[in-house]
Amino acid sequence: MSANGSSETGCRSEVRATNNTCSQKELSVTASIISMTVGIFSNSLALFILVKSYNRVRLKSKASFLLFASSLVITDLLGHLINGSLVLFVYSYQKKWETFDPHRIVCSVFGMCMVFFGLSPLFLGSVMAVERCIGVTRPIFHSTTLVSHHMKRLLGLTWLLAALVAVLPVLLWRPYKVQSSRSWCFFHMEQPKDWLDVLLPLLFSMLGLLALLLSIVCNTLTSCALLQARLRCKHHCRRTSYHIEMIWQLLGIMLVSCICWGPLLILVIVLSTRARDESTSFSLLTVVRMATWNQILDPWVYILLRKAVLRKIFMLFHSCWGSKPHNLHRWQHSVLCSSVEKSNSSHCRCLGRLPLPGTAVKSIA
């Protein structure tokens, strides 16, 4: 009787464990599908807005910014599409890597995609910050030296650097390893064999942190320069209006990257320099999931932090707070005049007085 009872208890516990495993798997697959769908929708919407703005823009400096911004959104879109498809492919085979990937080809491709689509947004964000810093602090050098084909070459070199770091483990015969959750591949950080197993993840993390640090420094310098330009003029300056919109977007990208990628980059350094246990393995999976949100939140920076959206929010706040109408009219007038600026003007004109009618017609023409 007791034997039967113990066997029934064992069967029930086994059934419960199986049900828990199945429910966790279904939850992971559902979360991956939702993340992939939201990421593709968000990046597609942001790409449509950026391409539309790029076709209408006349200022060369803003065209360079939109080129890098569109490239960043395309990179995030491809990252969601490729990495998400690989995750669903692994789950479709019950995470049995020995069955569908005996030669570790899929794992190598998965690891390279993780590294490439992880470093590329960080590199592009830092390049955009440097480009804006030069455009604001050294406008003559920016307009005469940083021409369109130079920007496109710089974009290609940025992707090439990220691809080189991603391929480096395969070239050095240090292939990517299936992680403990068996749902993704990354660097070999558990019980490294030699100094190369330590160097490769450290290189990944140090380059990512360096890109974040460069973005912080350049965005700080750009913000200070724009603030000084605003303080020199008692009212809104037309030449700095579009710079303000771009620096807000850059600050949003930087903030999202620091929150999403900072924990992963720091944790990879910690795990590369000491032995790893179960708790840190769980932490690694958690921060990787945080990093994937970077590709979802990046496009919403361009969708929300636009002049048209900010203007509607401004008008909504003023209508809710019951502010005086002349302040709202004054702000709308500054936005209207800043959008009709000349691309060849090299000094800051303040909106203390209205432009002459002939000048306005000439600017619009």
Secondary structure, 3 states (H helix, E strand, C coil): CHHHHHHHHHHHHHHHHHHHHHHHHHHHHHHHHHHHHHHHHHHHHHHHHHHHHHHHCCCHHHHHHHHHHHHHHHHHHHHHHHHHHHHHHHHHCCCCHHHHCCCCHHHHHHHHHHHHHHHHHHHHHHHHHHHHHHHHHCHHHHHHHCCHHHHHHHHHHHHHHHHHHHHHHHHCCCCCEECCCCCCEECCCCCCCCHHHHHHHHHHHHHHHHHHHHHHHHHHHHHHHHHHHHHHCCCCECCCHHHHHHHHHHHHHHHHHHHHHHHHHHHHHHHHCCCCCHHHHHHHHHHHHHHHCHHHHHHHHHHHCCHHHHHHHHHHHHHHHCCCHHHHHHHHHHHHHHCCCCCCCCCCCECCCCCCHHHHHHHHC
